[in-house]
Amino acid sequence: MEHRGRPVPRDENRDYFNSQPLNNSSVQSALPLTPYGVAERDFSQVPTRDITREPSPSNDGRQSVSSAHEIPTTGNKTIKITFEDSNTSKPPPKKSDPHPQEKLEKFWNVFEPEYLGKITRILPTTLIESTPATSKQAGDKSHRASTSYSEARARCIRDVKRIIRECRTHNKKYTDTHFDIERDLKITRRRDCLDGLYNTTNSSHQVSDRSTPTDVKRVCDIFENPTFFAEGATYDDIIQGSLGDCWLLAAFSILTCNDKFVKDICVIQDVDIGVYGFVFYRDGDWHQCIIDDKLYLRAPSYDESGDVVLGMYGVQQRDQEQSYNDLFQKGSKSLYFAQCRNENETWVPLLEKALAKAHGSYGALSGGQTGEAIEDLTGGVTTEIYTTNILNKNKFWYDELRKIGSDFVFSAAAASYREWRAPHSTSVRNERRQGIVSQHAYAILDTFEGHGQRLVKMRNPWGSSEWTGPWSDGSKEWNSEWFERLNHKFGDDGIFWISYEDMLRKYKYVDRTRIFGPEWHVAQQWTSVQVPWNTTDYQQTRFQIDVPETTEAVIVISQLDDRYYQGLQGRYDYTLQFRIQRDDDEEDEYFARSPRNYELVRSNNVEVELEKGRYTVLFKAEARKTNRKDVEAVIRENIWRKEKLMQIGTLYDLAHQKGQQNTCRKPEATEIDPKDNEKNEEKKNEESSKEENNKDPNRDPWNAFCVVGLRVYSKQQNMGLKVLHPDGDEETAGPVLDRDDIAKAPLQEAQHNSEQTPEGSVDGEQGATTEKPAENKPSDKPAPATESKPAGPVVTVTIGNMGSDQPTTTEDKAAEESMESSQVMDDLAGDKNGCS
């Protein structure tokens, strides 16, 4: 900044300066200065010459702004007055650009902060604290796999009987206040029973104009002679409605191959009271679900139909209302969602409703994997088998597919077809696919081998749209003998036969679910882990298995089923893999590991034979960021939907209790001296302000956190399982890589070379040393000397000849450049972030 004196009027009759030469001291004494170093005398009438106005380097390395003026005197002399501002802020020292590696490390530190975590409670703490945890964390001993089912079944029967007694006492049918679809559709119109939290509606709470059910009635008002099972549960009963839950209805069809499967989940019902009790498997435990008998209908009631009646009949008829009800309000055909083919059978729509309530809404059932649905209905374990990965197709036929209905149940799905060129017409596309619907689940019902043929019986949950290739209805392969052998009838009912070879060719993957009998035992444990962006390495948290005797085992790793709290899943999707190794193996090699699934990502498993001993299960989780919103954002947007948020929030909280005891560790708190409170607060504010200033507006740090559970099924009663958490004080182990990892061989070679490298050498060269300055460590090189200067501008007076500016000599210029170069080197040496 330039500082100039204020001009003073000049008196022409007064001689301000004589002809005697003046030295610096006499000028300073003759011209008294203000506190800012400016003379109080007025030089406005004195002709001056401004000769400099530019920054000049000072002795301490700072840039000071100066302004020089020349004042003529008698005797052809001049007085040169220079004003210098010594308060100019010191510019930052010159630095070289940081090393690219340093920049990258800084990026990773910002992208993956050290302390992260996952929301484990949605509802207020006072509401959820009284709820007991659903799993033990100190370790678990195996118990019968059927124990949890027996307990849930007993609770369900007890609670339903209480409801029946209560309703008979008050002469009322049962109404489920927690999932009242009639109130939701006609009174509140919030669609809470139809849509989850992911469906954000506007503040008017009005039902949208898209396709939606228009009426609700009880079973006794829809069916003439309602019955839960007409002639038992059969796969021919099931017809899909206006919901994309083919994956679920395919599971219904599969379970009908053994009537016991359906009856085990449909525990108790009372048609007169209108109450039904079911049990479902979720996250390693069985849970009950109780519903009333209200169901959605396609058409509105007669009183609300309006123009629909006029369009159907045109003129008033005496029995118009009865005719309307018979057409639109009676029988299975009037239902909006899934239905039975029998006009008086109800088990399919009521079972679908129970699953909708368990998951929070009907919308939560849209889209899924049939293998996961079978797990939820049987408590079994599903393995994903890609047909192109089957090594021995004969072995798969005899050892797996032929055991359908006893040890295993199966489903299949076709891949998502893609048009590589211009889209073809519908007829051409259907001809090439031969009736197989892409991205659609099919039930595998039965197999047949004989007379040189291997055939598979399948069903489309739509109840129509069948295979049109060999062995389809009407194909040339059929004759009277084959009709009798296969007990088949032609008809567009969704049931068809297909050859084993064609099934493997047309369907990309098969889900095989193992069903556990009463001889199986299970032990399970849950934990929570932070999932890094780099998933090459296995987690430091691991599971330990103690096997008392040699046994066959099924080891399953899984994550929480987020379908139960849809809308609050968070921003990440996860996949899990694991490997098993013996603790006494000197080579520390695994003997079994799980594959990487493509579609079935909720769980992963391997079937092995475990000998007596102790085993360690290492696992790794891989996270993928989605376009979903954060949990906090969803809660803020749906805070007005109190009942819905309470419902989904409760399911979220109960699920996440399984992994709460191993949440991300926070830094330990330190005691604060009350005297230093003010200083600490100021320092905190400064750091916060600095962090806010340096914050990238596009910053989106990685924050993936997953709840992981391990279940071990075996025929050993005393098998032990526990979670091993790494101690915060112990040294972190090196990366654990699989033998087929591309980084394994180079890593082992690098470790071997580092062990062979002599101390103090680099790249194997003896005597060559390179020392890198430690971070935050001051340089040993002394800082350049600085000269103390007074505050405010400094006036320097020089006497010289008018206009005789002293030229800069070559020697002076060289000395100046040398000084600047030395200053730069000093700055670099004093920079703590400099790189070697």
N, C-alpha and C positions, 0 to 999 in steps of 0.2 A: 504494500500500500504506500502511496506517495503522500507525504505531509508537506505542505507549503505554508509560509508565513502570510498573514493577511496584509495587503498593501496599505501604506500610510501616506497621506498627502504630502507632497514635497514642498519645502519652503525654498523658493529661488534665491532669497537674500541671505541664506545661511550656507556657510561652507561646512559640509558634513565631515569631510576628510581633508587633512593637510597633505603636503607632499612627502612627508616623512614615511619611509617604509615601516610597515608594521609586522610584527611577528605574531604567531598564533596566540600566544598568551595575552598580548596586548589587545588583540581583537576580541577575545573572549571576555576580558575585563571591561573593555570599552562598550561592549554590547551586552547588557544583562539579558539573561535568557529566562524564558518561562519554564514551568515544570516540564513542558514538552520539548524544551531545547530550542525554541523559536525566539528570535530577538523581538523585544517589545517595540523597537524603533520601526517606523514606517518607511518601507523601501519602495513604495508604489511609484514614486517619481524617479527613482534611480534606474537608469537603463541597465537591464540585466540580460544575460545570455544563458539560456538553458542548454547545457552541453551534454548532460547525461540524464537518462530516465530508464534505467534497466536494472534487472537483478544482478547482483555480484556475489560471488562465493565468499563466505567468511571463513575464519580459521577453524571453526568447529564443524565445518561441513554443511552449515545451513545456507540457505539462499536468502539474502537480505536485500530488500528493495531500497535503492538510494536515489536521491535527486540532488544534482549539483547546479549551482548558479554562480556566475561571474559578475562582479560589480566593479566598474571602472573607477579609478581614482586619478589624482594628478600625477604627473611624472610618468605617464604612459604605463602605470601600474594597475594591476587588477587584484581583487580579493575573490577567491574561489571558496564558496561555502557549500558544503555537502551535508545533506540530511540523510541519515540512515535509520531505518526502523529495525531494531534488534528483536522486536516481539513477533516477527513473522513466524508462523507455525513451522515447525520442523517437518519437512516432507518425509514420507516413508523411505527407508533405505532402499537402495537399488537391489533388486533380487533377480536372480535368474529364474526362469520358468521351472516349476516343480517337475520332478521326474514323472514320466507317464505312469510308472508303477505306483508312485505316491498318489497320483490323482485317482487311479483305479481303487486303491485301498480306501481312500476317503469316500468314494462312491459306495463301496460295499458297506462301510460303517454307517452311512446314512440310510442305505436301502434295507439293511438288516440290523435294526437297533438291538441292543443287548437284552433289555428287559421288555418282554412282550407278554401277552396272555390272551385268554379267551373269556368271554362273558359266560359265567356259569349259573347266573340267576337272573331271570327276567322280572319276576314279581318282587315286591318289597320283602325285605329280610324277615320282618315279623310274621309274614304270611307263610313262609316256606320253612322256617327253622324247625317247626315242630314235626315236619315230615321225616320219617326215618330213612336212612340210606338204604338203598336196595342191594348193595353188595359189600362184602368184606374186603379190606385191603391188607390185612396182616398175613394173608396166606389162606389157602383153601385146600381141603381134602376132598377127594372125589366122593360123590354120592350118586344114587340112582338118578338117571336122566329123567325118569318119570315122576320124581318126587315133586318138582315144581308144578307139573301138570295136575297131579292129584290134589295139591293144596289149592290151586286156582279153581279147579272144578268144584271142590267142596265149598269154597267161599261163594262162588256164583250160585250154586243151588240154594245155599242158605239165604242169600240176599233176595233172590227171586221169590222164595217162599214167603219171606217177610212182606214183600210188596203185594203178593197175592192176598195175604191175610188183611193187610191194610185196606186194599181196594174193596174187598168183600164187606169189610166192616162199614165203610162209607158208601157202599153201593155205587162205585165209580170205576170206570175203565182207567187203565194206567196211562198217564201222560208223562213222557220223559222231559222234564224241565231243562235238562242240560243239552238236549238236542231235539227241540220242538220245531219240526219243519213247518208245521201249519202256522205257528205264530211268526216264524221267520219270513214266510212267503206272503202272508196276507196282512199282518199287523205292522211289524217293524220294517219289513221289506229291505232288510240289510243284506240278504243273501249270505248270512254267516254259515248256514248249513250247506250252501252250494259252493262257496268260494272260500279260499283261505286268505291269509294276510297278504299274500302276494298280489291279490286283486284289489287295488286301492280304488275306492269309489269316491264320488264327489260329496260335498257337504250336504247335499239335499237328501242323501240316503235313499234315493229312488232306484228301483230295479232298472237295469239297462234294457235296451230294446232288442238285444240279441236273443236267440232261441233259449227258452227257459220253460220249465214246467208251469202250468197255469192253475193247478188245483191240487188239493191234498185231501185224501179220505182214508178212513180206517179199513183194515182188511175185511171186516164183516160187512162194510158197505160196498166193497168192490167185488167180492166173490160170493157166489150163491151158496156154495158149500165149502168154505175154506178148509184146507188141510195142509199141514206143514210138509209131510211126505205123502204123496199119493200111493206110489208103489215102490217106496224106497228112492234113494237118490241115484239117478242115472244120467249119463252124459247127454242123452237125447233131450233132457229137460231144459237145457240152458240155451237162452237166446239173448244176445247182447242188445242193450238199449242205446240211448243217446249219450253215451259216455265212452271215452277212449280207454276202457279198462279190459281190453281183450286179453292182456297178460294175466289178469286176475280170473276171468271166466275160464280161460284155458286151464288154470290151476284147479278150478271147480271140476271141470271135466275129467281131469287126470285123477282127482281124488275119488271119483265115483267108481273107479276100477276096483276099489275095496270099500264097501259100504261102511266099514268101521271108521275110516278116516273122516267122513262127513259127520257121523254121529258123535265122534269124539269132540268136535268143536261146537256143534249145536247141542248144548248141554241140557237145557230145560226150556219148556215153553208152556204157555197157557193161552189158548186161542180166545177164550171167552173174556178174560181180563185184558188181553192184548199185551202181554209181556213176554219177552224172549231173552234168554241168557246164552252167551257164547264165551269161548276162551280163545285167545290168540297168543302166539309166541312173539316176543319182542326183546331184542338185546339180551338174549340169554335166559329170559324168564317168561313164564306164562302169566297172562293178565286177563281178567274178566271184562266183559262188556255187556251191558243190559240196555235194551231198547224197547220202545213201544211199537205199535203196529201201523203207524201212519206211513203212507206211501205217496209219492208224487204221481200225478196223472198228466197225460198229454193235453187233454182238452179241458176247458173251464166247465164249471157246473152249468146246468141249464139256465139258472137265474142270471148268470153272468155271461152267457154266451152271445147275446145280442144278434148281430148280423149273421153269425154262424148258422143259427137255426133257420133264419129266413133263406139263406143260401142253400140249405139242404132240402127244405120242404116247400118254400115259396108261399104257401098258404097255411092258415091256421088249421090244425087237425086236433081232433078230440084227444087222442093219445100221444100228442107230439112230445111231451116231456118224457113219457115212458120210453118212447122210441129213441129219443136222443140219449137217454141214460144207457139203454141197451147197447147202443152203438159206440159211445165214447166214454162211459163211466163204469162199465162192467167188464170183468174178466181180465186175464193177463195182458191182452192186447191193448188195454187202456193205460198201462203203466208207462211212465216216461223213461225209466232206467231199466235194468235187466229184469227179465221175466222168465217164467217157466212155459214150456209148450202146452202143458196141461192148464186149462182155463181156471182151475181151482187150486192149483199147487202154489205154495208161497215160499219155499225154502231158499230159492235163488234170490229174489228181491230183498228178503229180510236179511240174509247173510251179507249181501252187498251193502245194505244200510248199516249193519253193525260195523263193518270194516270202515265205512265212511265216517261214522261217529268216532271210532278209535283213532282215525288219522286226522280228525278235525273237520272234514268237509268231503262232499262228493268230488269236488275238484281235485283233491289230493290223490285220488285214485287214477287220475288220467296219466297213462304212460308208465311203463315199468317192465320189470323182468319176471317172467313166469317162474323161474327158479327161486327168486326171492319170495314170491307169493306162496309157493309150496313150503318154503321154510317157515313162513309166518303161520301156516295152517297145520303143520305137522311137527315142528321143532326139529326137522331134519337138517342136513348139510348139503348144499348144492355145489356141484363142480361144473364149471363151464368147459365144454369140449368143442373145439373147432374141428369141423369135419375134415378140413385139409390137413390137420395135424395128427390124425389117427395113423399110427404106424402100421398096425396089423388089423385090417378090417374084419377078418375072420374072428380074431380074438375079441374084438369089441362086440361083435354079434353074439358070441356064445357067453362070454364072461359078464357082459353088462346088459345089453339090450334084451336078451332073452329072459332076464330075471325081473322083468317089469311086473310090478304089483306085489312083489314079496320083499326083496331087499331094496329095490330102487323104483322110482317113478321118473318119467322122462317128459320133456317138452322140446319143441324145436321152433326155430324162427328163421325166416329168409332174410338175406342181407338187403340193404337199401340199394335198389337198382338206380343206376345213373345213366342218363341219355348222353352218350359221348358226342353224338352229332345232332342233327336237327331232330326235334321230338317227333316220334312216330304217332300215328293215329292210335286210338284206344284199342281198336280191334287187332292191329298188328302187334302192339305191346302185349296184350293178353295172350295172343297166340304164341309168342315167344316164351312167356312165363308159364304158359300152360295152366293157368288158373291159380298159381301160387301168388299170394299177396305179399308184397315186400313190407318189411318192418312190421310184421304181424306175427303173433304167437299162435302156435298150433299145439294141440294135445296129442301125445303118442299114447294110444289106448291099448294096443295089443300087437303081437308079432305072430307070424306063421312061417313054418319051414316044412316043406314036403313037395314031392313030385317035381323036384328040380327047381323050386321057387323059394325065394326068401321075400316075404311081404310084410309090410308095416301098415297097421290100421291107424288113421289119424282123423282129427276133427278140427274144423274151423269154428271158433266160438260164435261166429255170426249166425250159425245154423244154416248156412248156404255157402255158395261160391266154393266149388270143389276143384280138385285136381282133374285135368282133362287129358293127361297122358295115358300110357299103358296101365291097365288095371283100373282105370277110372270107370264110372258108371257109363254103360253103353259101349265100352271098348270091345275089341274083337277077342280079347283073352278070356272073356266070360263064357261059361256054359253051365248046364244044369248041375254038373258035378261040383264045379267051383262054388256055385251058389250054396250048395249043401255043406261043403267043407268049411266055408268062411261064414256061413249064416248071414249073408248080406242081402240087402234089398236096394234096388235102385231108387233114387229120389234125391231132390236137392235139399238135403238136410244137413249138409256140412260134413258128413261122414264119408270117408273114401279109403281105398287101399292103394298103396304105392309100393313099387319094388324097393328093396333095400338100397340098390345102387342109385336109383333115381332120388331117393330121399337124401343120400349123402351128397348128391350133385346139386340138388335144388335148395337145400337148407344149409346155411353156413355154419350154424352152431347148434349144439344140443345141450340142454341143461339136464344133468343127472342128479337127482336128490336121493341121498341115502336116508332110509328110515331106520331109527334106532328102536330096538325092542327093549323089553324089561331087563335084559341081561347087561345092558350098557350102563356105565357110570360116567359122570362128567365132573370136572373141576374147572373153575373159571376165575379170572382176575382181570381188573380194569385199571388203566392208568391214563395219564394225560402227558402229551409230549409236544414240544415246540418243533414245528416242521421247517427246516431251513430251506432256502431256495436251492441249494446244492444238495441233491438227494443221492449222490454216489455212495456215501458212507451209510452204515447202519447206525441206528440210534444207540446212545450210551445206556439208556434204560433198556432192560431186557427181562425176559422171563426165565424162571428156573423150574425144571420138572424133576421130581424124584420118583423113580419107577421101582417098586418093590420086587416085582417079578416080570419076566418077559411077557409081553402082551401086544396084540395089534391095537393100533391107536389111530384116531382121526384128530388132527390138530388144526384148529380153525382160528384165524385171526380176523377180527372184524372191527368196524367202526360203528358209531351210533346210527340208527336208522333215522335219517333226517326227514323222511316222509311224514313222521308223526308231528313234527313242528315246522311244516313247510311255511316258508316266508321268513323264518328266523335261522336259516342254514348258515348265514354269513356269506362271505365273498369267495370262499375256496371250496373246491372239490378235491377229494383225496382218494388215492389208491394205496394199497398195502401189499407188501411182500415180506417174506421171512425165510429164515433158514435154521436148521437144527444141527447141533454138533454136541458130541460127548465131551464132558469136562475132562476126562482122563485121556483124551486123544492128544498125543504129543505134537502132532502136526497141526493141530487146531483147524482141521478141515471139516466142512459140513458133510453130512451123508444124505441130506434131503433138503430140498427147498421148494417153495411154492412157485407156480408160474405167474406170469403177469397177465391178468384177465383183460379182456377188451370191453365187455359189456357188464359183466357181473362184478361190480367194484365195491359193493358193500362188504364183502367178505372174501377170504381166500383160504384154501386148505390143502393139506396133503394127507395121504393115508400111508402109514409106515408101521413097521414092527419095531417096538422098542424093547431092547434087552434091559436087564436089571442094571441100574446105575443112575447117574445124575446127568441131566442134559440142560443145555442153554439154548434158548430161542432168541436169535437176533432178528430184529425187524427194521424195516425202513418204510417211511411214509413219504409219498410224493404228493405235492399240492399243486393245484392249477387254479389261477385266479379267473373268476368269471365276471360277468357284467351284472351280477346281482348286487343289491344294496347291502350296506352294513346293517347289523342288527339294530344299532341305535337309530339309524334313519328309518327303518321299518316301524319301530316302536313309536317314534315321533309322528309319523304319518298316520298311524292307526290308533293313536291314544284315545280317540273318541269312541272307538269300537271296544268298549270295556269288556263286554262278555266274551267277545272273540279273543281279545288279547289275554284275558284270564285263562281261557281254555287252552290256547296254544302255548302260552307262557308256562302253565302248569306242566304240560307234557315236556317242554324243554327243560324245565328245572329238575323234574324227576329223572330224566335221562342223564343229565350232566352231573348228577350226584355220584355216578359211578366213577368219575375221574377227578373229583374235586380235591382229593387229598394229595394229589401230585401236581398242583398248579405251579406256574412259573415262579421261581424263587425271586423275591425282591431283595434289594440291598438291605443289610442290617441297619437299624436306626442307631444313631449315636447321640449321646447326651449333649445338650446345648447349654452353655453358660448364659444365664439370664442377662448378665452384663453385656454380652456380645450380641444380644438379640437385634439391636438396631443395626450393627455392622453387618451381621449375617443377612438381614433383610435387604439392606442396600446392595450387598453383593449378589443376592439372589435376583433382585430386580435388574441389576446390570447384566447378569448372565442371561436372564430371560429376554431382555431387550436385544442383546446381541444375537441370541439364537433366533429371535423373531426376524431380525434384520437379515440374517444369513439364510433364512429358510427359503427354499425353492418353492414358488407357488404351485409347481407341478409335482411336488414331492408326494410319493405314494409308497410309503415303506412297506416292506414285506412283513405280514403278521399272520402267519398260519399256525394254528394250534388244533390238535386233533386228539380226541378221546379214543383210545385203542383198547380192545379186549382180546383175551386169549382163552379159548375153551379147548380142553383136552378130553376127548371121549375115548374110553377104553373099557376093558372088561375086568380091570383091577379095582378093587374097592378102596384101597389105601393109597392111591397115587396122590402125590403132593404137588402143589403149584403155588408159586409166589412171584412177586415183582421185585426186581433188583434195581434200585435207584442209584445213580452215581453219587459218591460223596463229593461235596463241593470242594473239599481240601485235597482230594487225590488228583494226581496228574492225569490229564485226559489221554486216553489211549489213542494210538494211531488209527488211521482209517482201516476199516475192514472191507475188503473187496472180494467179489466172487472170482472164481478162477477163470471165467470167461469174460471178465471185465477188461476192456482194452487198456485201462490204466494200470492193471495189476502187475504185468511184467515190467513196464518201465519204472513203476514205483519200487519194486523189489530191487531192480538194478541200481536205482539211485541210492537206496538205502545201503546196498552192499558197497557201492563206491564211497559213500560217506564214511563207512566204517573203516575202509582201507586208506582214506586220505590222511596223511600225517598232519599233526597239529600245527597250525600257523601257515599252511600252504593253501593255495587256491588252484583248483583245476588240476591237482596233482603235481604242481610245480613246487619243488622244495625252496623254502626261504622266502617265497613271495607272500607278502601279507598285505591285506587291505583292510583298513579300519573305517567303519562307517560311523559318523557321529550319532550318538544316541539321541533319541527324541527328547525334547525339553531339557537338554543338557547344554549349559552355556559353553561357548568356545573358549579354549585355553589361550587364544591369542589376545593380547591386551587391546582394549578399545583405544581409538585415537584420542589424543589429548584434546581437551576442550578449554577454551578461554572464557572466563567469566566476564559477562558484559552487563552493564547496568540496564535497568528497564527503561523503555521509552526511546525515542529517536536520539541519535548522537550526532552532534555538529562537528564537522572537521573543516578547518579553514586552511587553505593552501594559497600561497602567494606565488604568482607566476606571470609570464608575459601574456598579453592579450592574444587569444587565438592560438597560442603555442601549445596544443595538446601533445603530450609526450607520446611518441609512437612506441608500439610494442616491439621489442627486439626479438630476434630469433631465439636467443638464449632464454628470455623471459617466457616466451610461448612454450618452449620445450619444458621448462621447469613447471609451468602451469599444468601441462598435459601429464607430466609425471606425478604431480600432486593429485590430480583427478583419478589417475589410474590406481595410485596407492589407496585413495579413499574408497574406490569401488571394491578393491580386494579386501580392505578392512571390513566393509559392510557385509560382503559375502562370508567372511570368516566369522563375523559376529552373528550371522543368521542361524538360528537354532534349527530351522527347517531345511537348511541346505543339504544337498545330497552329495555323496562322495563320487 
